[in-house]
Amino acid sequence: MKTMAKRGVKKKTRKLKAAMKRVRLYIGLCIYGLVNYITGWKFPWISINLALVYDRMGRIYRAARIYHKVIKLHPQDPRAYYGIAILYDNKKRYEDAITWYKKSINVKADYIPACFFMANALYEKGDKANALECYKKVIALDPENFWAHNNAGSICEELNMNVEALNYFRKALEIIPEHHRILFNLGVVYAKMGYDKKAQECYLESIKRYKKYPYSFLNLSLLYKEEKKLDRAILVISEGIRCNPGVPSLYYNRACFLAMAGNIEEAFLDVVRAARLNPEFLSYAEKDKDLESVRKHPGYQALKKYLQDREKRNE
């Protein structure tokens, strides 16, 4: 009964927050719309804020019309070009977004938001080299932008430029020493370079800072597994599951550790949990050498049939 009451309170709280958000948006719409009308589009920042309100309300075509009018009236304001780019970016139309980011930068070469988000769009499009160059430009314009350092480091790590990646992540940590994602990323590079102890220290510090990031637990447990410290690996990943109970990869990897330790029953139950959260993990289990003993469990075929039947019902 207490659980049901808590759920009811949470649901009402969510509805109240959503209603308050709508009220704030309509107030903003009225204020910016009225001032924009009275001033006759004289002040572009008012018009741009009006477009932002429409965008947040989901009325993107109305927002786009306002941005285009601002460009017509104030062609030297980079924010309107940038606003259109963001509209395309949110729709994952990265090519169009990049075109408009470039227009914004052509108007104002040092407009940092356009440079930064163009780098993101280039990365999403698969153009890592040019994305890295854009992040470098952002860093040159704003040396304290820790996200630019972090993202540049991530690209360097993907391109196997590990020394450069370390330098970017270290600089990001100088700016914001306690950020869990940067600590995690630094751990990934250390692990790739064979510095397992340093990687473990980074993952432990990342977990200490923020326990809701499951991949710090996962990567740390995998390092312990490689060191044949299965008990410690199971302990770490179990704590990760306690803090992040809805992440299937944690259950799946714990299943591997448990199977290696000879605890087949618990390993099977973790495969069940992972597959219920994401059926794709059963296909991984079909080929995983660590789970060969689990595939012989008497309930494994029943699990496969259950998931196949569920998939047919959902078609």
C-alpha positions as CSV (number, residue, x, y, z in Angstrom):
1,M,0.0,0.0,0.0
2,K,2.8,2.4,0.9
3,T,4.5,1.7,-2.5
4,M,1.3,2.4,-4.4
5,A,0.8,5.6,-2.4
6,K,4.4,6.7,-3.3
7,R,3.7,6.0,-7.0
8,G,0.6,8.0,-6.9
9,V,2.4,11.0,-5.3
10,K,5.2,10.7,-7.9
11,K,2.7,10.7,-10.7
12,K,0.9,13.8,-9.4
13,T,4.2,15.5,-8.9
14,R,5.2,14.8,-12.5
15,K,1.8,16.2,-13.7
16,L,2.2,19.3,-11.6
17,K,5.7,19.9,-12.9
18,A,4.5,19.5,-16.5
19,A,1.6,21.9,-15.9
20,M,4.0,24.4,-14.4
21,K,6.3,24.2,-17.4
22,R,3.4,24.8,-19.7
23,V,2.3,27.8,-17.7
24,R,5.9,29.3,-17.8
25,L,6.0,28.7,-21.6
26,Y,2.7,30.5,-22.2
27,I,3.8,33.4,-19.9
28,G,7.0,33.7,-21.9
29,L,5.0,33.5,-25.2
30,C,2.7,36.3,-24.1
31,I,5.6,38.6,-22.8
32,Y,8.0,38.1,-25.7
33,G,5.2,38.1,-28.3
34,L,3.7,41.4,-26.9
35,V,7.1,43.2,-26.6
36,N,8.2,41.9,-30.0
37,Y,4.9,43.3,-31.6
38,I,5.2,46.6,-29.8
39,T,8.9,47.2,-30.7
40,G,8.2,46.1,-34.3
41,W,11.0,43.4,-34.4
42,K,13.6,46.1,-33.6
43,F,15.4,44.0,-31.0
44,P,16.5,40.6,-32.4
45,W,17.2,39.1,-28.9
46,I,13.4,39.5,-28.1
47,S,12.4,37.8,-31.4
48,I,14.9,35.0,-30.8
49,N,13.6,34.3,-27.3
50,L,10.1,34.2,-28.8
51,A,11.3,31.6,-31.3
52,L,13.0,29.6,-28.4
53,V,9.6,29.5,-26.6
54,Y,7.9,28.2,-29.7
55,D,10.6,25.6,-30.1
56,R,10.2,24.4,-26.5
57,M,6.4,24.2,-27.1
58,G,7.1,21.9,-30.1
59,R,5.9,24.5,-32.6
60,I,9.1,24.3,-34.6
61,Y,7.7,25.6,-37.9
62,R,6.6,28.8,-36.1
63,A,10.0,29.1,-34.5
64,A,11.7,28.7,-37.9
65,R,9.5,31.4,-39.4
66,I,10.6,33.8,-36.7
67,Y,14.3,33.0,-37.2
68,H,14.0,33.6,-40.9
69,K,12.3,36.9,-40.3
70,V,15.1,37.9,-37.9
71,I,17.7,37.0,-40.5
72,K,15.8,39.2,-43.1
73,L,15.7,42.1,-40.7
74,H,19.0,41.6,-38.9
75,P,21.3,39.6,-41.3
76,Q,24.4,40.2,-39.1
77,D,23.0,38.5,-36.0
78,P,24.5,35.0,-35.8
79,R,22.0,33.7,-33.3
80,A,19.1,33.4,-35.8
81,Y,21.2,31.2,-38.1
82,Y,22.3,29.2,-35.1
83,G,18.7,28.8,-34.0
84,I,17.7,27.3,-37.4
85,A,20.7,25.0,-37.1
86,I,19.5,23.7,-33.7
87,L,16.1,23.0,-35.1
88,Y,17.7,20.7,-37.8
89,D,20.1,19.3,-35.2
90,N,17.2,18.2,-33.0
91,K,15.6,16.4,-35.9
92,K,19.0,14.6,-36.6
93,R,19.2,16.3,-40.0
94,Y,22.9,16.9,-39.4
95,E,23.8,18.0,-43.0
96,D,21.3,20.8,-42.9
97,A,22.3,21.7,-39.4
98,I,26.0,22.0,-40.4
99,T,25.0,24.3,-43.3
100,W,23.3,26.7,-40.9
101,Y,26.0,26.5,-38.3
102,K,28.5,27.5,-41.0
103,K,26.2,30.5,-41.9
104,S,26.2,31.6,-38.3
105,I,30.1,31.3,-38.2
106,N,30.4,33.2,-41.4
107,V,28.5,36.1,-39.8
108,K,30.6,35.9,-36.6
109,A,33.7,33.8,-36.8
110,D,34.2,33.5,-33.0
111,Y,30.6,32.6,-32.2
112,I,31.3,29.7,-29.8
113,P,27.9,28.0,-29.6
114,A,27.8,27.5,-33.4
115,C,31.4,26.2,-33.4
116,F,30.7,23.8,-30.6
117,F,27.5,22.3,-31.8
118,M,28.8,22.1,-35.4
119,A,31.5,19.9,-34.0
120,N,28.8,17.7,-32.4
121,A,26.9,17.5,-35.6
122,L,30.1,16.6,-37.6
123,Y,30.8,13.8,-35.1
124,E,27.3,12.5,-35.4
125,K,27.7,12.5,-39.2
126,G,30.9,10.5,-38.8
127,D,33.3,13.2,-39.8
128,K,35.6,12.9,-36.7
129,A,38.6,14.7,-38.2
130,N,36.6,17.9,-38.9
131,A,34.8,17.6,-35.6
132,L,38.1,17.5,-33.8
133,E,39.2,20.7,-35.6
134,C,36.0,22.4,-34.5
135,Y,36.6,21.5,-30.9
136,K,40.1,22.8,-31.2
137,K,38.7,26.1,-32.4
138,V,36.3,26.2,-29.5
139,I,39.2,25.5,-27.1
140,A,41.3,28.3,-28.7
141,L,38.3,30.7,-28.2
142,D,37.4,29.5,-24.8
143,P,40.2,27.6,-23.0
144,E,38.0,26.9,-20.0
145,N,35.3,25.0,-22.0
146,F,35.7,21.6,-20.3
147,W,33.2,19.9,-22.6
148,A,35.3,20.9,-25.7
149,H,38.4,19.4,-24.0
150,N,36.4,16.2,-23.1
151,N,34.8,15.8,-26.5
152,A,38.1,16.4,-28.3
153,G,39.7,13.7,-26.0
154,S,36.9,11.3,-26.8
155,I,37.5,11.7,-30.6
156,C,41.3,11.3,-30.1
157,E,40.6,8.1,-28.1
158,E,38.4,6.7,-30.9
159,L,41.2,7.6,-33.4
160,N,43.8,5.8,-31.2
161,M,45.5,9.1,-30.5
162,N,45.9,8.1,-26.9
163,V,48.5,10.6,-25.7
164,E,46.5,13.5,-27.2
165,A,43.4,12.1,-25.5
166,L,45.1,12.0,-22.1
167,N,46.1,15.6,-22.5
168,Y,42.6,16.7,-23.3
169,F,41.0,14.8,-20.5
170,R,43.6,16.0,-18.0
171,K,43.0,19.6,-19.0
172,A,39.2,19.0,-18.6
173,L,39.8,17.7,-15.1
174,E,41.9,20.7,-14.2
175,I,38.9,22.9,-15.1
176,I,36.3,20.7,-13.3
177,P,38.1,18.1,-11.2
178,E,35.1,16.1,-10.0
179,H,33.2,15.3,-13.2
180,H,32.4,11.6,-13.3
181,R,32.3,11.3,-17.1
182,I,35.7,12.9,-17.6
183,L,37.2,10.6,-14.9
184,F,35.5,7.6,-16.7
185,N,36.9,8.7,-20.1
186,L,40.4,9.1,-18.6
187,G,40.1,5.6,-17.2
188,V,39.2,4.2,-20.7
189,V,42.4,5.7,-22.2
190,Y,44.6,4.5,-19.3
191,A,43.1,1.0,-19.8
192,K,43.8,1.1,-23.5
193,M,47.4,2.1,-22.9
194,G,47.9,-0.8,-20.4
195,Y,47.9,1.3,-17.2
196,D,45.3,-0.8,-15.4
197,K,46.0,0.6,-11.9
198,K,45.5,4.2,-13.0
199,A,42.4,3.1,-14.9
200,Q,41.0,1.5,-11.8
201,E,41.7,4.7,-9.8
202,C,39.8,6.8,-12.3
203,Y,36.8,4.4,-12.3
204,L,36.7,4.3,-8.5
205,E,36.8,8.1,-8.3
206,S,34.1,8.3,-11.0
207,I,31.9,6.0,-8.9
208,K,32.6,8.0,-5.8
209,R,31.5,11.2,-7.6
210,Y,28.3,9.7,-9.2
211,K,26.9,6.2,-8.6
212,K,24.2,6.6,-11.3
213,Y,26.7,6.1,-14.2
214,P,26.7,2.4,-14.7
215,Y,29.6,2.1,-17.1
216,S,32.2,3.0,-14.4
217,F,31.1,0.0,-12.4
218,L,31.1,-2.2,-15.6
219,N,34.6,-1.2,-16.8
220,L,36.1,-1.5,-13.3
221,S,34.6,-5.0,-12.9
222,L,36.0,-6.0,-16.3
223,L,39.5,-4.9,-15.2
224,Y,39.1,-7.1,-12.1
225,K,38.0,-10.0,-14.2
226,E,41.1,-9.6,-16.4
227,E,43.2,-9.8,-13.2
228,K,41.3,-13.1,-12.2
229,K,39.8,-11.3,-9.2
230,L,36.2,-12.6,-9.8
231,D,35.0,-12.1,-6.3
232,R,35.9,-8.4,-6.5
233,A,34.5,-8.1,-10.0
234,I,31.2,-9.6,-8.8
235,L,31.1,-7.3,-5.8
236,V,31.7,-4.2,-7.9
237,I,29.1,-5.0,-10.6
238,S,26.6,-6.0,-7.9
239,E,26.9,-2.6,-6.4
240,G,26.5,-1.1,-9.9
241,I,23.2,-3.1,-10.3
242,R,22.0,-1.9,-6.9
243,C,22.6,1.7,-8.0
244,N,21.4,1.2,-11.6
245,P,18.8,-1.6,-11.6
246,G,17.5,-1.0,-15.1
247,V,20.8,-1.6,-17.1
248,P,20.8,-5.0,-18.8
249,S,24.6,-5.0,-19.6
250,L,25.3,-5.1,-15.8
251,Y,23.2,-8.2,-15.3
252,Y,24.7,-9.8,-18.4
253,N,28.3,-9.3,-17.4
254,R,27.6,-10.4,-13.8
255,A,26.1,-13.5,-15.4
256,C,29.5,-14.1,-17.1
257,F,31.4,-13.6,-13.9
258,L,29.1,-15.9,-12.0
259,A,29.3,-18.6,-14.6
260,M,33.1,-18.4,-14.6
261,A,33.0,-18.7,-10.8
262,G,30.8,-21.9,-11.1
263,N,27.5,-20.3,-9.8
264,I,25.4,-21.5,-12.8
265,E,22.0,-20.9,-11.2
266,E,22.6,-17.3,-10.3
267,A,24.3,-16.7,-13.7
268,F,21.1,-18.1,-15.5
269,L,18.9,-15.8,-13.4
270,D,21.0,-12.8,-14.5
271,V,20.7,-13.8,-18.1
272,V,17.0,-13.8,-17.6
273,R,17.0,-10.4,-16.1
274,A,19.2,-9.0,-18.9
275,A,17.0,-10.6,-21.6
276,R,13.8,-9.3,-20.1
277,L,15.2,-5.7,-20.1
278,N,16.6,-6.1,-23.6
279,P,16.0,-9.4,-25.6
280,E,19.1,-8.7,-27.7
281,F,21.2,-9.9,-24.8
282,L,19.9,-13.4,-25.4
283,S,21.5,-13.4,-28.8
284,Y,24.8,-12.4,-27.1
285,A,24.4,-15.2,-24.7
286,E,24.0,-17.7,-27.6
287,K,27.6,-17.1,-28.7
288,D,29.4,-16.1,-25.5
289,K,32.0,-18.7,-24.4
290,D,31.7,-17.5,-20.8
291,L,28.0,-18.6,-20.8
292,E,28.4,-22.1,-22.3
293,S,27.4,-23.7,-19.0
294,V,24.4,-21.4,-18.7
295,R,23.1,-22.5,-22.1
296,K,23.0,-26.1,-20.7
297,H,20.7,-24.9,-17.8
298,P,17.3,-26.7,-18.0
299,G,15.5,-23.3,-18.1
300,Y,17.5,-21.8,-20.9
301,Q,15.4,-23.2,-23.8
302,A,12.2,-22.1,-21.9
303,L,13.6,-18.6,-21.7
304,K,14.3,-18.6,-25.5
305,K,10.7,-19.7,-26.2
306,Y,9.2,-17.1,-23.8
307,L,11.1,-14.3,-25.5
308,Q,10.2,-15.5,-29.0
309,D,6.5,-15.7,-28.0
310,R,6.7,-12.2,-26.5
311,E,8.3,-10.8,-29.7
312,K,5.5,-12.4,-31.8
313,R,2.9,-10.8,-29.6
314,N,4.5,-7.4,-30.0
315,E,4.6,-7.6,-33.8
